[in-house]
């Protein structure tokens, strides 16, 4: 996938902790020959499709700026 012109991969997974289900998205990307980043967001399964989760992920991905 493409994220702001960088080579990117999204990894989504679920897990259960203390009886509560969670879902995570981990976006890894390379910004140059020597530097890569990952943005990770986790929410409870029941809240994954809610507006708060969607808005938070949107803000995180839009506001990220690489070092430099």
Backbone torsions as a table, in degrees:
resi	resn	phi	psi	omega
1	UNK	NA	165.1	179.4
2	UNK	-111.2	132.1	174.4
3	UNK	-131.4	104.4	178.4
4	UNK	55.9	33.8	177.5
5	UNK	85.3	0.7	-179.6
6	UNK	-98.7	147.8	174.5
7	UNK	-65.9	121.2	-167.7
8	UNK	-137.6	148.4	172.2
9	UNK	-136.6	135.6	173.7
10	UNK	-103.9	133.9	176.3
11	UNK	-121.1	118.1	177.5
12	UNK	-111.7	138.3	178.5
13	UNK	-150.3	162.7	178.2
14	UNK	-123.7	156.7	174.9
15	UNK	-158.7	165.7	178.4
16	UNK	-121.5	134.1	177.9
17	UNK	-133.6	122.8	-179.2
18	UNK	52.6	38.3	176.9
19	UNK	83.0	-1.8	179.6
20	UNK	-105.4	130.5	178.3
21	UNK	-84.2	139.7	179.2
22	UNK	-129.3	156.2	175.2
23	UNK	-131.7	140.3	-176.5
24	UNK	-131.5	143.4	167.9
25	UNK	-119.7	133.1	-179.5
26	UNK	-125.8	111.2	-178.9
27	UNK	-102.0	114.1	177.3
28	UNK	-105.7	140.3	-178.9
29	UNK	-155.5	155.7	-178.7
30	UNK	-113.0	125.2	-177.2
31	UNK	-98.3	-19.3	174.1
32	UNK	-161.6	-173.2	-175.8
33	UNK	-65.5	-15.4	-173.7
34	UNK	-126.1	2.7	-171.8
35	UNK	-143.1	128.5	176.1
36	UNK	-132.7	160.4	-178.5
37	UNK	-138.0	166.1	170.8
38	UNK	-139.9	137.0	172.5
39	UNK	-112.1	126.2	-178.1
40	UNK	-125.4	136.9	177.9
41	UNK	-136.8	134.5	179.8
42	UNK	-126.8	138.8	175.8
43	UNK	-142.9	159.4	174.5
44	UNK	-63.7	145.2	178.9
45	UNK	-49.4	-44.9	-175.8
46	UNK	-64.6	-19.8	-177.3
47	UNK	-106.4	-0.3	-172.3
48	UNK	-59.9	-38.8	-176.5
49	UNK	-93.4	7.5	-178.9
50	UNK	-79.7	162.9	-178.3
51	UNK	-63.5	-37.9	-179.5
52	UNK	-60.4	-46.4	179.4
53	UNK	-63.4	-45.7	-179.0
54	UNK	-63.3	-44.7	-179.8
55	UNK	-66.7	-38.7	179.5
56	UNK	-65.2	-45.0	179.1
57	UNK	-64.1	-40.9	178.6
58	UNK	-61.3	-45.0	178.6
59	UNK	-64.1	-44.8	179.3
60	UNK	-58.7	-48.4	-176.7
61	UNK	-72.4	-31.2	179.2
62	UNK	-78.8	-30.8	-174.6
63	UNK	-91.7	-10.5	-178.6
64	UNK	-62.8	135.7	174.6
65	UNK	-133.3	126.1	179.2
66	UNK	-68.3	155.0	177.5
67	UNK	-59.2	140.8	174.9
68	UNK	130.3	NA	NA
